[in-house]
Amino acid sequence: MPEPQGPAVPHAPPRRIFLVVVDETAELDISLRYACYRARNSGGRVALLYVVEPGEVLGFMAVEDIMREERRVEAEQILQRHARIVNQLTGTLPCIYLREGVRSDELLKLIEEEPSISILVLAAGTGPEGPGPLITYLTGKGAARLRIPLTIVPGKLTEEQILAVT
């Protein structure tokens, strides 16, 4: 005769992970704050991706290696700076991803490889050139490859506006 089972213990729902692409754009701060507040308010977590894009080919392997290493060190410093902001705003450390390659390709590869990533958060550029190359790509050709929602935050939101919508 089978032994009686106790009540089923419900599994905790998976944590939402909000992915932010770290770059040198002015609107990065907007997408980062939005993701942090959403994560904090929903029990989620923030992930940061920085992609070191390939430099120009010089034909001198030693020089290219030095330049690649310098770009990687700079990327690590940028990620550390933004990780501190995430920690201040959420009370948790972010997941950090550092990749080399073409930004859009590496972003989509990461999303495909990491099932824990739930939402991609990008802020739209505010200049005359449009929302930015990544948003343009992901809302066009790249949309078919996304398996998660894409949140596009207006690039001119104030802190108060971000807090109001998160």
C-alpha positions as CSV (number, residue, x, y, z in Angstrom):
1,M,0.0,0.0,0.0
2,P,1.5,3.4,-1.0
3,E,2.4,5.8,1.8
4,P,0.3,8.9,2.1
5,Q,1.8,11.9,0.6
6,G,1.9,15.3,2.3
7,P,0.5,18.4,0.6
8,A,2.3,19.4,-2.6
9,V,4.8,22.1,-2.1
10,P,4.2,24.7,-4.8
11,H,7.2,25.6,-6.8
12,A,8.3,29.2,-6.7
13,P,7.7,30.9,-10.1
14,P,10.8,31.5,-12.0
15,R,12.3,35.0,-11.4
16,R,12.0,37.4,-14.3
17,I,15.3,38.4,-15.6
18,F,15.4,41.8,-17.4
19,L,18.2,42.0,-19.9
20,V,19.8,45.4,-20.6
21,V,22.3,45.9,-23.4
22,V,25.2,48.1,-22.1
23,D,26.7,50.5,-24.6
24,E,27.9,54.1,-24.8
25,T,24.5,55.6,-25.6
26,A,22.9,58.4,-23.6
27,E,19.6,56.4,-23.3
28,L,21.3,53.5,-21.5
29,D,20.6,55.1,-18.1
30,I,16.9,55.1,-19.0
31,S,16.7,51.4,-19.9
32,L,18.9,50.4,-16.9
33,R,16.7,52.3,-14.4
34,Y,13.5,51.0,-15.9
35,A,14.8,47.4,-15.8
36,C,16.0,47.9,-12.2
37,Y,12.7,49.3,-10.9
38,R,10.7,46.6,-12.7
39,A,13.0,43.9,-11.3
40,R,12.8,45.3,-7.8
41,N,9.0,45.7,-7.9
42,S,8.4,42.2,-9.3
43,G,11.0,40.2,-7.4
44,G,13.0,39.9,-10.6
45,R,16.7,40.4,-11.4
46,V,18.7,42.4,-14.0
47,A,21.2,41.0,-16.4
48,L,23.7,43.2,-18.3
49,L,25.2,42.4,-21.7
50,Y,28.2,44.2,-23.1
51,V,29.4,43.2,-26.6
52,V,32.9,44.1,-27.6
53,E,32.6,44.6,-31.3
54,P,35.4,43.6,-33.6
55,G,37.9,46.3,-34.4
56,E,39.5,46.9,-37.7
57,V,41.9,44.3,-39.0
58,L,45.4,45.7,-39.1
59,G,47.3,42.7,-40.3
60,F,49.5,42.6,-37.2
61,M,48.3,39.9,-34.9
62,A,50.2,41.2,-31.9
63,V,48.8,44.7,-32.2
64,E,45.2,43.3,-32.8
65,D,45.6,41.2,-29.7
66,I,46.6,44.2,-27.6
67,M,43.8,46.3,-28.9
68,R,41.3,43.4,-28.3
69,E,42.5,43.1,-24.7
70,E,42.3,46.9,-24.1
71,R,38.6,46.8,-25.4
72,R,37.9,43.9,-23.1
73,V,39.4,45.6,-20.0
74,E,37.4,48.7,-20.8
75,A,34.2,46.7,-21.2
76,E,34.8,45.0,-17.8
77,Q,35.2,48.4,-16.2
78,I,32.0,49.7,-17.8
79,L,30.1,46.6,-16.7
80,Q,31.4,46.9,-13.1
81,R,30.2,50.5,-13.0
82,H,26.7,49.6,-14.2
83,A,26.6,46.5,-11.9
84,R,27.1,48.9,-8.9
85,I,24.1,51.0,-10.1
86,V,22.0,47.8,-10.4
87,N,23.0,46.8,-6.9
88,Q,22.2,50.2,-5.5
89,L,18.7,50.3,-7.1
90,T,17.7,46.6,-6.6
91,G,19.7,45.3,-3.7
92,T,21.0,42.4,-5.8
93,L,23.9,41.8,-8.1
94,P,23.1,41.5,-11.8
95,C,24.0,38.6,-14.1
96,I,26.8,39.8,-16.3
97,Y,27.5,38.7,-19.8
98,L,30.5,39.9,-21.8
99,R,30.7,38.8,-25.4
100,E,32.8,39.6,-28.5
101,G,31.2,39.9,-31.9
102,V,28.4,41.8,-33.7
103,R,26.1,43.3,-31.0
104,S,22.8,42.1,-32.6
105,D,24.1,38.6,-33.3
106,E,25.5,38.2,-29.8
107,L,22.4,39.5,-28.2
108,L,20.2,37.0,-30.0
109,K,22.6,34.2,-29.3
110,L,22.5,35.0,-25.6
111,I,18.7,35.1,-25.5
112,E,18.6,31.7,-27.3
113,E,21.2,30.2,-24.9
114,E,19.8,31.5,-21.6
115,P,16.3,30.4,-21.0
116,S,16.2,32.4,-17.7
117,I,16.2,35.7,-19.6
118,S,12.6,36.9,-19.7
119,I,12.4,40.4,-21.1
120,L,14.7,42.6,-23.2
121,V,14.7,46.2,-22.2
122,L,16.0,48.9,-24.6
123,A,15.6,52.6,-24.6
124,A,14.9,54.4,-27.8
125,G,17.3,57.0,-29.0
126,T,16.1,60.6,-29.0
127,G,18.1,62.0,-31.9
128,P,17.1,62.6,-35.5
129,E,18.7,59.3,-36.6
130,G,15.9,57.3,-35.0
131,P,15.5,54.8,-32.2
132,G,18.9,53.2,-32.7
133,P,20.3,50.4,-34.8
134,L,19.5,47.6,-32.3
135,I,15.8,48.6,-31.9
136,T,15.5,49.1,-35.7
137,Y,16.9,45.6,-36.3
138,L,14.9,43.9,-33.6
139,T,11.6,45.5,-34.7
140,G,12.4,44.5,-38.3
141,K,14.4,41.5,-39.5
142,G,15.4,40.4,-36.0
143,A,11.9,40.2,-34.6
144,A,11.4,36.7,-35.8
145,R,14.3,35.5,-33.8
146,L,13.2,36.9,-30.5
147,R,11.7,34.4,-28.1
148,I,11.0,37.0,-25.3
149,P,9.1,40.3,-25.1
150,L,11.0,43.4,-26.1
151,T,10.2,46.5,-24.0
152,I,11.2,49.8,-25.7
153,V,11.3,52.6,-23.2
154,P,11.1,56.2,-24.5
155,G,14.6,57.7,-24.2
156,K,13.4,61.0,-22.7
157,L,11.6,59.6,-19.6
158,T,12.4,61.3,-16.3
159,E,13.2,59.5,-13.1
160,E,9.6,60.3,-11.9
161,Q,8.1,59.0,-15.1
162,I,10.1,55.8,-14.9
163,L,9.0,55.3,-11.3
164,A,5.4,55.9,-12.2
165,V,5.3,53.2,-14.9
166,T,7.3,50.5,-13.1
